[in-house]
Amino acid sequence: MAEHLASIFGTEKDRVNCPFYFKIGACRHGDRCSRLHTKPSISPTLLLSNMYQRPDMITPGIDANGQPIDPKKMQEHFEDFYEDLFEELNKYGEIESLNVCDNLADHMVGNVYVQFREEEHAAKAVANLTGRFYAGRPIIVDFSPVTDFREATCRQYEEDACNRGGYCNFMHLKRISRELRRQLFGRNRRRRSHSRSRSPQRHRSYEERSHGSRGHSRKYDDRDYYESRSRRHRSTSPHKRDRSRSPVSRRRHSPIRQGSEERRAKIEQWNREREEAERPRNTDIGTETRSIIMDMSIDYSRLV
C-alpha cells in the first residue's frame, strides 16, 4: 500500500495532494483547492510570487497610458530586471536556473523560480530576502516543490502552438538573449571548470615557488635524485645488466650458424685432437703397468 501511494504521489491519480502544485508550485484554485498543497520545509528551488511586473500588465502590448509598446523595449525591460535579480540572488550561492513566467493568470503572473545548486544556498536566500522590497513591492519568497522544469513547462508554448495563451496552467517561460545567458551563467561555468581543472602549478607553496629559475620544488628534486641513483644502481648490477639486455643485442653476440660440411670437418678435427692428447697418456700408463709387473715377478722369485 505504501509503495502504491508513493508511486502515485503528485500525479493525477493522487486524490490527496494537488498535482499542479507539485509540478509548478502554484494552483489556480489557491486555498480553495480540494487537495493539499504540501509546502516543502527545504528545497533548492525558490518561488518569488508575482515579482516581475511587465509594462503591459493590463492589456498585452499596451502600456498604462494606452500607447503601444515596442517589443524590443519590452525585452530590454525584462532583461534589465533579469540581470538585476540574478546579480542579487547570486550573492547567496551558485544558481542553476532562473525562470520567469510569462503567464497572465493570477496565480502565475510574474512568478520567478530560482534553482540553486545547493539547498543551503536557497535557505540563505530565503533568510535574506524575507521582509525586503523590490520596486516598492514586498518580496514574497518561499520554498517550491518544483525540481524538474521540463515537466512544468508548456511544450506547445515552446513550439509557438499553445491555444490557451497566457492563461495556460503550465509555465510559459520568458526567454533571454544568448549574450545575456552567456554573460550571467558563463561565469558560474567558468568558475566551476576552473575549480575542477586547477593546475598544480598555481597551487605551489611559497617554498616551491622560491626556487626561481630551477622551476622545481624540493619533492621533484628528491625524486630526480632517487631516480638517477636507481639508474646507476641498475647499470652497475651484473644480473640486471644481463637481464635488461634486449633480444636484439643477444642475437648480435650469438655465434654464426655453420654449414653441415664445416661442422663435420670441425668434429673430425676435435676427435683427432682428443686422440693425440690421449696417446701419450696411454703410453705412460703402459710403461707403469710393465714396471709394476716386473717388480712383482722379482719379489715372487725371492720368495721361492
C-alpha positions in Angstrom: 0.0 0.0 0.0 2.8 2.4 0.9 4.6 1.7 -2.4 1.4 2.4 -4.3 0.9 5.7 -2.6 4.5 6.7 -3.2 4.2 5.8 -6.9 1.1 8.0 -7.4 2.2 10.9 -5.3 1.8 14.2 -7.1 0.1 12.6 -10.1 -3.5 12.8 -11.4 -4.2 9.6 -9.6 -3.3 11.1 -6.3 -6.6 12.2 -4.7 -4.9 13.8 -1.7 -2.1 16.0 -3.0 -2.6 18.6 -5.7 -0.7 17.6 -8.9 -0.5 21.1 -10.3 1.0 22.5 -7.1 3.6 19.6 -7.1 4.5 20.3 -10.7 4.5 24.1 -11.0 4.4 25.3 -7.3 1.1 27.1 -7.8 -2.5 26.2 -8.2 -5.3 28.3 -9.9 -7.7 27.3 -7.1 -5.4 28.6 -4.4 -6.6 27.9 -0.8 -10.0 26.7 -2.2 -8.4 23.7 -3.8 -9.9 20.4 -2.7 -6.4 18.8 -2.5 -3.5 19.5 -0.3 -0.7 22.0 -1.1 2.2 20.5 0.8 5.0 23.1 1.1 8.5 21.6 1.4 10.5 22.6 4.5 13.7 22.8 2.4 14.3 22.8 -1.3 16.9 24.0 -3.8 14.1 25.9 -5.7 12.5 29.1 -4.5 9.3 30.8 -5.7 9.2 34.6 -5.7 5.5 35.1 -6.3 4.3 37.9 -8.7 7.6 39.6 -8.6 8.0 40.6 -12.3 5.7 43.4 -13.3 5.6 43.6 -17.1 4.8 47.0 -18.7 1.7 45.7 -20.3 0.1 44.2 -17.3 -3.4 45.5 -18.1 -3.5 44.9 -21.9 -0.9 42.9 -23.7 1.2 45.2 -25.9 -0.3 48.4 -24.5 1.2 50.4 -21.6 -0.8 52.1 -18.8 -1.3 55.3 -20.9 -2.9 53.3 -23.8 0.1 53.6 -26.0 1.6 50.6 -27.9 4.9 49.3 -26.6 7.8 48.4 -28.8 8.6 44.7 -28.3 12.3 45.5 -28.2 11.8 47.9 -25.3 9.7 45.3 -23.5 12.6 42.8 -24.0 15.1 45.3 -22.7 12.9 46.0 -19.7 12.7 42.3 -18.9 16.4 41.6 -19.4 17.3 44.6 -17.1 15.0 43.0 -14.4 16.5 39.6 -15.1 20.1 40.8 -14.8 19.4 42.8 -11.7 17.7 39.9 -9.9 20.4 37.4 -11.0 23.1 39.7 -9.5 21.2 39.8 -6.2 20.5 36.1 -5.9 23.9 35.1 -7.0 25.3 36.6 -3.7 23.7 33.7 -1.8 25.1 30.8 -3.9 25.5 29.3 -7.3 22.4 29.5 -9.5 21.4 26.5 -11.7 18.5 28.2 -13.4 16.4 31.4 -13.2 13.0 31.3 -14.8 10.3 34.0 -15.1 6.8 33.1 -16.1 5.1 34.9 -19.0 1.6 33.7 -17.9 -1.3 36.1 -17.3 -3.3 34.0 -14.8 -3.4 35.5 -11.2 -1.6 32.5 -9.6 1.3 32.6 -12.1 1.7 36.1 -13.4 5.2 37.4 -12.8 6.3 34.3 -10.8 10.0 33.9 -10.6 11.6 30.5 -9.9 15.3 30.3 -9.0 17.0 26.9 -8.5 20.2 26.9 -6.6 22.9 24.3 -6.7 22.6 23.6 -3.0 19.7 23.6 -0.6 21.8 25.6 1.9 22.1 28.4 -0.7 18.4 28.5 -1.1 17.8 28.7 2.7 20.3 31.5 2.9 18.4 33.4 0.2 15.1 32.9 2.0 16.5 34.3 5.2 18.0 37.4 3.5 15.0 38.2 1.1 12.2 37.8 3.6 10.9 41.3 4.6 12.6 43.1 1.8 11.1 45.1 -1.0 11.7 45.4 -4.8 10.4 48.4 -6.8 8.2 49.4 -3.8 6.6 46.0 -3.5 7.2 43.4 -0.8 9.1 40.2 -1.9 7.1 37.1 -1.3 9.6 34.2 -1.2 9.1 30.6 -0.2 10.5 27.1 -1.0 8.9 25.4 -4.0 8.4 21.7 -4.7 9.4 22.2 -8.4 12.6 20.4 -9.3 12.1 19.5 -12.9 11.2 22.4 -15.1 10.7 20.2 -18.1 7.6 18.7 -16.5 6.3 22.2 -15.5 6.9 23.9 -18.9 4.3 24.0 -21.6 5.8 22.2 -24.6 3.3 23.7 -27.0 4.4 27.2 -26.0 8.0 26.3 -26.8 6.7 25.3 -30.3 4.5 28.5 -30.5 1.4 26.4 -30.7 -0.3 26.8 -27.3 -4.0 27.6 -27.8 -4.6 28.7 -24.2 -2.2 31.7 -24.4 -1.2 33.4 -21.2 -3.9 31.6 -19.2 -2.3 28.2 -19.7 -1.9 26.2 -16.5 1.7 25.2 -17.4 4.7 27.6 -17.4 5.3 29.9 -20.3 8.9 30.9 -19.6 10.2 34.2 -20.9 13.4 33.9 -22.9 16.6 36.0 -22.6 19.2 36.6 -25.3 22.1 34.2 -25.8 24.6 37.0 -25.0 23.0 37.7 -21.6 22.7 34.0 -20.8 26.4 33.5 -21.7 27.3 36.6 -19.6 25.5 35.5 -16.5 25.7 31.7 -16.4 29.0 31.5 -18.2 30.8 32.9 -15.1 29.5 30.1 -13.0 30.5 27.5 -15.5 34.0 29.0 -15.9 34.3 29.2 -12.1 33.3 25.6 -11.8 35.5 24.3 -14.6 38.4 26.4 -13.2 38.0 24.8 -9.8 37.9 21.4 -11.3 40.9 21.9 -13.7 43.2 23.8 -11.5 46.8 23.2 -12.4 49.2 22.2 -9.7 51.5 25.0 -10.8 49.1 27.6 -9.4 48.9 25.9 -6.0 52.5 25.5 -5.3 53.6 26.7 -2.0 55.9 29.7 -1.4 58.8 27.4 -0.7 58.3 25.7 -4.1 58.0 29.0 -6.0 61.1 30.4 -4.3 63.4 28.1 -6.4 63.2 30.6 -9.2 64.8 29.6 -12.4 65.1 25.9 -11.4 61.3 25.7 -11.6 61.1 22.5 -9.5 60.1 22.0 -5.9 62.1 20.0 -3.4 59.9 17.0 -3.9 60.7 17.0 -7.6 64.4 17.4 -6.9 64.4 14.5 -4.5 62.5 12.4 -7.0 65.1 13.1 -9.7 67.9 12.3 -7.3 66.5 8.9 -6.3 65.7 8.1 -9.9 69.2 8.9 -11.1 70.6 6.9 -8.1 68.4 3.9 -9.0 69.6 4.1 -12.6 73.2 4.0 -11.5 72.4 1.0 -9.3 70.8 -0.8 -12.2 73.7 -0.1 -14.6 76.3 -1.5 -12.1 74.4 -4.7 -11.2 75.6 -7.6 -13.4 72.5 -9.6 -13.1 70.2 -6.8 -14.0 72.6 -5.8 -16.8 72.3 -9.3 -18.4 68.5 -9.4 -17.7 67.9 -6.0 -19.3 69.8 -6.9 -22.5 67.4 -6.9 -25.3 66.9 -9.9 -27.7 68.5 -7.9 -30.5 71.7 -7.5 -28.6 71.7 -11.1 -27.6 71.3 -12.0 -31.2 74.3 -9.9 -32.2 76.6 -11.7 -29.7 75.5 -15.3 -30.6 77.8 -17.4 -32.9 77.1 -17.6 -36.6 75.5 -20.9 -37.6 77.8 -23.0 -39.9 77.0 -25.4 -42.7 76.9 -29.3 -42.4 80.3 -29.9 -44.1 82.0 -27.3 -41.9 80.5 -28.9 -38.8 81.7 -32.4 -39.9 85.2 -31.1 -40.5 85.2 -29.4 -37.1 84.1 -32.6 -35.4 86.8 -34.7 -37.1 89.4 -32.1 -36.0 88.1 -32.3 -32.4 88.4 -36.1 -32.5 91.9 -36.0 -33.8 93.0 -33.5 -31.2 91.4 -35.6 -28.5 93.2 -38.8 -29.7 96.5 -37.0 -29.9 96.0 -35.7 -26.4 95.2 -39.2 -25.0 98.0 -41.1 -26.8 100.9 -40.0 -24.5 98.8 -40.7 -21.6 98.2 -44.3 -22.7 101.9 -44.9 -23.3 102.7 -43.7 -19.8 100.0 -46.0 -18.3 101.6 -48.9 -20.3 105.1 -48.3 -19.0 103.9 -48.0 -15.5 102.0 -51.3 -15.7 105.1 -53.1 -17.1 107.3 -51.8 -14.3 104.8 -53.0 -11.7 104.6 -56.5 -13.2 108.4 -56.7 -13.3 108.6 -55.7 -9.6 106.0 -58.3 -8.7 107.9 -61.1 -10.6 111.2 -60.1 -8.8 109.5 -60.3 -5.4 107.9 -63.6 -6.3 111.3 -65.2 -7.3 112.8 -64.2 -3.9 110.0 -65.9 -2.1 110.6 -69.1 -4.0 
